[in-house]
């Protein structure tokens, strides 16, 4: 085999290796985008560059893999679903109280699934791996809950907080029907918000 043939073979092998590496890289990126959804874009926007963002997301996956997560037993799932229904119903007469209870309830449910809850940012990081689809809902709901503690949240914002919390509860329970409010509760939430809007406009 001549030296020119050897060079050509080496070049072809290197080209194939480079194509394979690029393909693997793009496949890994698509997998991160699929898994983290909107959270992928959020981390990319906040990071110095896309590589740093993807490194952070891969590290989240590694930390998440070390957790001992557990599925809820049917009786526990039913109990949490009933407690959530009661919290939503409480919103009609005491919206501020209901939102505070919802935040505490969600934290308890997260812990029940095996996630650490001591640090809020760490909690978000762990949840993003399997619950990225509803993570923005949780962020907004928790933000409203903190505003509620300072007496700065409107009734409409409180209603939105309950709806956002509901998205996460539904995801954590793993049963859509169990986490959905009854038709009566949903109507009451909407009616309460509408009354609040009318009261504001009358002032």
N, C-alpha and C positions, 0 to 999 in steps of 0.2 A: 504493500500500500504506500503510495507516494505521500510526501509531506503535505502537499496541497489537499489531498483527499482527507488526511487526518485533520487538517485545519477546518475543512468544510464540515466534517462530522462534529468537531468540537463546537463550532458555531451553531450548528443545528441543535445539538444537545442543550447548549446554553439558552438558545431561543425558546426551546420547548419548556425548559425549567423556568424561564422568566414568565412565559405565558401562563404556566401552571401556578406560579406564585401570585401573579396578578389576579388570576381567576379565583384562587383561594381567598385572597384579600377582599375581593369584591363580594364573594359569597358570604364571608364573615360579616362584612358591613351590612349586607341585606338582611342577614339573620338578626343583627343587633337592631336594625330599623324595624323589623317585623316584631321582635320581642318587646321592645321598649316603646314603640309607637311615638306619640307626641313627646314623651319624655326624652327620646333620642334627640329631637330637634331642640328641646329646651336645654339639654346639657351641652350640645354643640354651640348654641348661642352664648352660653355662659363661659365656655372654656376658651383657652387661648387659641386653640386650633382643633380641627376635627380629630386628629390622632390622639390628642390629649383627652378629648371627650370620650372617644371609643375605649381608651385605656381605662378611664374611670368606670365606664359601663361594664367592661370585662371584670374589673375588680369587684364591682357590685355582685356580679354573678358568682364569683369565687366566694365572697363572704356569705352570700345567700345559701350556697351549697353546704356551708358548715352548720347552718341552722337545723334544728330538729323540729321541723314543722309537722303538724298533725291535722288530720281531717276531723271535723266534728262528728260525734256520734249522733244518730238520728234524734235521740231525746234531747241532747244538748242543742242541736240545731233548732228544734221545735221551741225549746225554751227561749233561746235568743230571739227567734222570730216573733214570739209573743211579746217579749219585753220591748222589742223595737216598735211593734204595733201600738203598745201602750204609750211609748214616748211620743209617737206621731200624734196620737189622739190628744195627748196633753197639750200640744201646741195651740189648740183652739182657745183654751182658757188661760194658758200661761206660756206664751211663746218664748220669753226670755229663759224661763226655767227649762223648757223643753230642749232648747238648743244646748244649754249647759249639760243637761242629762245625756243628750245625743253624743256630745264630745266624749264624755266619760264612758258611755256605753261602747263607742267605737274603740276606744283605747283598751277596754276590757276584752272585747272580742278579738282584737289584734293579738293581745297577749295569750288568749285562749288558743289561738292558732299556732302559737309558738314563736311569735316575733318579739324581739326586745322592744320595750316601750319607754325606757328611761330617758332617751334622748330623741327629740322630735325629728331632727334632721336624719339621724341614723334610722329611725323608723321609716321615714320616707324612702331612704335609700334601699332598704330591704324590701319594702312593698313594691318598689318600682319594677322588680324583676318579674313578678307574676301578676301584679295588679296595676300595671302602668296605665291601662286604659281609663281607670277611674281616679288616678292619682291627682290630676288637676282639680277634680271635684273635692277630694279630701283637703287639698291645700286651701281652696277657697272657703270651704265650710269651716275649717279650723281658724282661718283668718277672721271670719265673721264671728266665730265664737269668742275670740280674744277681744274683738271690738265690742261684743255684747257685754263682756265682763267690765269694760270701761264705760258702759252705758252709751255707746256711740252707734249701735246698730239699729236700723229701722225695722219695722215689722216685715216689710217686703224682703229685706236682706236676711232676716231670721228664717223666713219661709224658704228662701233659696238655700240656706244652710242645711235645713232639714232634708230638702230634696237632694243636695249634694252628698250628704251623709248616707242617704238611702242607697245611692249608687255603690258606695264602698261596702255597705252592709250586705247588699245583694251579692256582690262579688265574693265577699268573705264567707258568706253562708253557703254559696255554691248552688243555691236553689232560688231561681227568680221569683217563683210564686210565694215562697216563704218570706221574702224580704219586701214584697210589694205591699203597700197599704191597702186597706179595704177601699171600695169605691166611696164609702161615706167619709172616711178619713181624708182621702184625696180631695173630695169636694170641699170639705171643711177647710183644708189648707188653702185652697184657691179662694174660697169665700172670705176667709180672714184677711188675706192679702188685699183683696178687692175692697173690703171695708176700710182697711188702713189707707189705701190710695184715695178713697173718697173722702176720708176724714182729713187727710193732708190737703187735698184740693179745696175743701170747704174752708180751711183756715186761711 
